[in-house]
Amino acid sequence: INVKSFFKKNLFLFSSYILSALLLSLYFSWTSIFTLTWVNGFISILSSQFLSIQGTWLLLTFSVFLLLIKTLWVFVDLINSSTDTCIMYILGDYAALTDNYILQLHLLLDVYSISYIILTNIIGLWALLFATNYMRNEPRVLNFLNLLYMFLISMILLLASGNFPTLMLGWELIGCFSFLLINFWTTRIGTAKSAFK
């Protein structure tokens, strides 16, 4: 796809895209939108044979853009607050490992983590745009876009981790998806050797 002509032809689509992202970011919490980005990633993976490159790109970039808008919103709220604050989200109790310890996943948003999440979102949006335009004629471009998206969301999970199990989960997901991205061309011997380094 030619990105410039695609934007010109779909100006109404992109204006409604931005407006709906703004409205959704006002209504939902940051964890709801973060969960929605994971769900959209799995929907994109499962339905990539039905979606075109444009449909997959729109779904993935909409999710990243929505998370970026909500993260900016939370960042402005934290900057304008009078005290040093952070926001802690507990995603749930998952397993009682012992009588005294329950495995929980925490997300911690403070000014430092949000600033890195904003930077990661912006770089991720540009990477998705560049990969869509650069790899448009490759045979497995949809798989590559999905892997790139899941790598981006795993990095955001690592940046927003609030406890050690969440940190380890984000770290392991980044490792798995970076392995899959490096070894994307399985028929090329050089990339297969590089993936195992």
Disulfide bonds with the S-S distance in Angstrom:
none
